[in-house]
Amino acid sequence: MAKIRVTQVRSKIGRPERQKRTLAALGLKKMHQSIEHEATPQIMGMVNAVKHLVKVEEI
């Protein structure tokens, strides 16, 4: 599987609780923090749910 790097680029303040929990499930706790994941359908679905808050790069 391909690997992706997910970086939080916008704040979770004022966002719905569901989006905050999705960021936490991805492992993102702070602004500009990056996490590497395998590009599984589950991870890609989570990234798609918060695509306006994160930046995604293929590795």
JOLINJO-V207124 format. One record per residue. N is the residue number from 1. PHI is phi in degrees with one decimal (NA if undefined). Layout:
# JOLINJO-V207124
n->{N	N}
phi->{PHI	PHI}
This chain:
# JOLINJO-V207124
n->{1	2	3	4	5	6	7	8	9	10	11	12	13	14	15	16	17	18	19	20	21	22	23	24	25	26	27	28	29	30	31	32	33	34	35	36	37	38	39	40	41	42	43	44	45	46	47	48	49	50	51	52	53	54	55	56	57	58	59}
phi->{NA	-74.3	-106.4	-127.5	-111.3	-108.3	-123.0	-78.1	-116.3	-128.7	-72.1	-92.5	-64.5	82.5	-92.0	-61.4	-56.4	-61.1	-70.2	-61.8	-69.8	-65.5	-61.5	-64.5	-66.7	-75.4	97.1	-95.3	-113.6	-132.4	-63.6	63.1	-84.7	-116.5	-134.1	-102.6	-136.8	-72.9	-85.1	-83.1	-58.9	-66.9	-65.3	-64.2	-65.8	-66.9	-63.4	-63.4	-69.5	-124.3	-62.0	-79.4	-108.7	-128.0	-117.6	-118.9	-128.4	-80.8	-107.7}
